[in-house]
Amino acid sequence: MIVCHCQSITDHDIRAAVDWMRTADADTVITPGRIYHALGKRADCGGCMPLFLDTMRKNENFRVPGRNGAPILRRRPQAFAAE
C-alpha cells in the first residue's frame, strides 16, 4: 500500500527501512526523518505522517530491545510533588 504519495513510499519500504536500521545498529533511535533519509527521499507535504508513523510503530523491530531482547517500555514522567 502506498503510504506517501508525494514520494511514492509504500508500507513495505517503511518496514524494510526499519528492519535494515535495527540490523545495522540495535540501539539506534528510528525516526521518520531517518526512514526518509534511508530511502533517499525527503518529506514533502506531511499529509502521510499519521499513516507513516502508524506503519513505522507497528513494525516489531521498531523498539530498541532490552537486555533479554524484550522491548524497552518507557514510563511517562511523573509530575513533581508539590513541596
Secondary structure, DSSP 4 states (H G I P E B T S, - for coil): -EEETTTTEEHHHHHHHHHHHHHH-TTPPP-HHHHHHHTT----S-TTHHHHHHHHHHSTTSSPB-TTSPBPPPPPPPPPPP-
